[in-house]
Amino acid sequence: MHAEIVAAAGEYPVVTLLGPRQSGKTTLVRSTFPHKPYRSLEEPDLRGAAVADPRGFLAAIPEGGVLDEVQHVPELLSYVQGIVDDRPEPGQFILTGSHQPAVHQAVSQSLAGRTAVLTLLPLSLDELRQYDRTWSTYELVVLGAFPRLHERGLRADRFFNGYVQTYLERDVRALINLKDLRRFQRFLTLLAGRTGQLVNYSSLANDVGVSATTIKDWISVLAASFVVFELPPYFANVGKRQIKSPKLYFMDTGLCAHLMGIRTADQASRDPLRGALFENLIVLEVLKHRLNRGLRPDLYFYRDANGHEVDLIVQDGRALNAIEIKSAQTFTPDFHRGIAAFRAAVGGGGDPADAAATRDAGASGLGADAVLYGGRERLRFKGAEVLNPLVHEGLAGLVGRNE
């Protein structure tokens, strides 16, 4: 992400960096732009000054600067617009925000065409390896990837207790009129237990004791605060009815496991939902790869009316990469069944030579296929890569080239 934000600052007068709290946004922008004035709008006095006298607040940093957590004073961006319109040099202001709706609305109204918008999630596997540690799969699932937890060697359960109380509940209260915190806490627990599943608003509503509309609102708020994300289904013109509901994942597996009551790697490895947690981990890793390279997510899942499913479809230009995710440590040919059904529906067998020819010809449908699993052996099966991203390199080639 460092290279991407530097490149963006060389092209646009404003760069906006979004992401969940504690994902490292402040550390990244301050280390990347150490000579720029820094103003945190989390601080009450600075926030008050920006609200009371926005022109004076910005006049104090005439060459621009880093404005952290701008969702607290979104009206400030209208004044930033005036500055960069008068002096459109690139790299003047670096903005960060944790509440996506507030920032996006302000950006769309004031900074459209003037800012690059990037998203920073917690650490990727490549970034975690800087801590010189070989992670077991479920150890990493339970720890998650928030930078401060790893940098300071914090205990995961204590970190996530504080995260839920200090950030999650506070941010949620700021976005909705939350009257019953206990029901919302129960909702979070139930939602964590359904990670990787199709979203069923009515079922959740019945279990929590609220309306389906309330459940939709709560999920929307969690997505807006970068707590969860919805993976949409891939629609192909194959003449068959397909599943239309999205699947839901958490932005950090450590938070998800914590909400499920899982505290150790041993618990996670024996839990009935261990496969869903592993799937969440891998889907997140693919998402981070794309966002860190400045690419749109363009991620989907595939499931037809006959139950054929592929966990992840990556749209790479006009090609489609089909990725099946299995937590098992032993590969079996059945792992490829969903990919074969998908290829039969959209065309092509997934052979790398065909995929390369497809890219050269600019056609759609073919792509690089993979089975990402929990084992240590790397092999090829019917043109698909079979590997473990925690053990083997090569994931970057499956998640999309730079556009």
Summary of the structure (lengths in Angstrom):
residues: 403
radius of gyration: 22.0
end to end distance: 15.4
largest distance: 65.9
contacts: 1307
relative contact order: 0.10
helix: 47%
strand: 16%
